[in-house]
Structure formats: C-alpha cells, structure tokens
C-alpha cells in the first residue's frame, strides 16, 4: 500500500507537469488496488502474473511510453519485455535490502541481463546504491534521490513567523515525545 500512496503522489505531480499524457497505475495486491481506486487519480488495475503470456497482451493494449517502478518491484518478465519493446524504465524510491541483495546475488549473472532496460535506479540511500552496484550496475545508471515519502509530506504553516519551531516526530512509541516537549 505504501508504494501505491507514493505512486499516487507522483501521478498528481505528473498530471500537472504533463497533462497531455495519459497515466495508468498497476498494483500487485488487491489492497493496493482498492487504495488506488479510492483515490481515482487515474485508471488502475491489478498487475497480472509476471509471464509473457500475460505481459504481452497487457502492453499491446496499453502501449506505454515509459514504465516507472516504485521501490523494489523488479519483475524479470516485465523488465525484459519492456526492454525488448524499447520502453524506457525508471526505478524511483529504489531500495535494496541486504536480504534482496543476497537473493539477487544468487542470480548474479541474470540480474544485469534482467535489469538491462532500466535506464536509471533512483535509490533512497547510499546503502541502497552500494548494494545495487554490487549487482553490476554502473555509476551512470545509479543515484541517490532520497525517500519520496518525505517529498509527499505537507509541512505545517508557521503563519509567516520564521521563529516558530516545527518539530517532526517519526516512528515514535508512546511516551517518546514528552521528554522532548518538556
């Protein structure tokens, strides 16, 4: 669901920047699809299994100009078919955990082939960049862009008073805020 919420934020910005381009959103879970449909930002659908028998008809129907992936949705079939069709692919808010790195290292000769069509890996952190580079991705295709979740946060107004202090708490537990406020 987090990826869908990020995608919806991105879609809102893309609609302003390039209103003439139609956008569609795919999700991998029915919960994500429900969130997407509630927002109603653009047509949305449940992504079919990562198999050529399903991906080819989908791409024939959509005729995508670009494919933007969010976080860690690296599906080999989809990536290879888009690459063969000349569809540019971008990974946004990319993350690569140690577990994912270990998984992809097992298929190390296959990963560069699978990711060949990815034009750019916009990763969240330096650690994510290091991990993706360990899989053979070159410097010119990888960069740190930070976490899109922070880009989507609306900051509170200080009513024009620059001396107002704004404190943001994240991932706190009950009782964490009181000592700081005191």
QUITARA-V869502 format. One record per backbone hydrogen bond with DSSP energy under -0.5 kcal/mol. NH is the residue of the N-H (numbers start at 1). CO is the residue of the C=O. E is the energy in kcal/mol with one decimal. If there is no record, write none. Layout:
nh = <NH/NH>
co = <CO/CO>
e = <E/E>
//
This chain:
nh = <5/6/7/8/9/10/11/12/13/14/15/16/17/18/21/22/25/27/33/34/35/36/37/38/39/40/41/43/45/47/47/51/54/55/56/58/59/60/61/62/63/67/69/69/71/72/73/74/75/76/79/80/81/82/83/84/85/86/87/88/88/89/90/91/92/92/94/95/101/102/103/104/105/106/107/107/108/110/111/112/113/114/115/116/118/119/119/120/121/122/122/123/123/124/129/130/131/132/133/134/135/136/137/141/142/143/145/145/146/148/150/151/152/153/155/161/162/164/167/169/176/179/180/180/181/182>
co = <1/2/3/4/5/6/7/8/9/10/11/12/13/14/18/20/43/45/29/30/31/32/33/34/35/36/36/23/25/27/45/49/51/51/52/54/55/56/57/58/59/88/67/90/92/70/70/72/73/74/75/76/77/78/79/80/81/83/82/65/86/117/67/120/69/90/122/71/97/98/99/100/101/102/103/104/105/107/107/108/109/110/111/113/115/89/117/89/141/91/120/121/143/94/125/126/127/128/129/130/132/133/132/138/139/121/123/143/123/146/147/147/148/150/153/158/160/161/165/167/173/175/176/177/177/178>
e = <-2.3/-2.1/-2.5/-2.6/-1.7/-2.4/-2.9/-2.0/-1.7/-2.8/-2.7/-1.1/-2.4/-3.3/-1.9/-0.6/-2.3/-2.1/-2.0/-2.1/-2.0/-2.4/-2.7/-2.0/-1.7/-1.9/-0.6/-0.6/-2.0/-3.6/-0.5/-2.4/-1.9/-2.9/-2.0/-1.4/-2.8/-2.5/-1.9/-2.6/-2.8/-2.4/-0.6/-3.2/-2.8/-1.2/-0.8/-2.1/-1.0/-0.7/-2.7/-2.6/-2.5/-2.4/-2.2/-2.6/-1.6/-1.4/-2.8/-0.7/-0.7/-1.0/-2.3/-2.5/-3.1/-0.6/-2.9/-1.8/-2.6/-2.5/-2.2/-3.1/-2.5/-1.2/-0.6/-0.7/-1.8/-1.6/-1.9/-1.0/-0.6/-3.0/-3.0/-0.8/-1.8/-2.7/-0.7/-0.9/-3.3/-2.9/-0.7/-1.2/-2.9/-2.6/-2.0/-2.7/-2.2/-2.4/-2.3/-1.5/-0.9/-2.2/-1.2/-1.6/-1.4/-2.2/-3.1/-0.6/-1.0/-0.6/-1.5/-0.8/-1.4/-0.8/-0.6/-2.1/-0.9/-1.8/-0.5/-0.5/-2.3/-0.7/-0.5/-0.7/-2.3/-2.6>
//
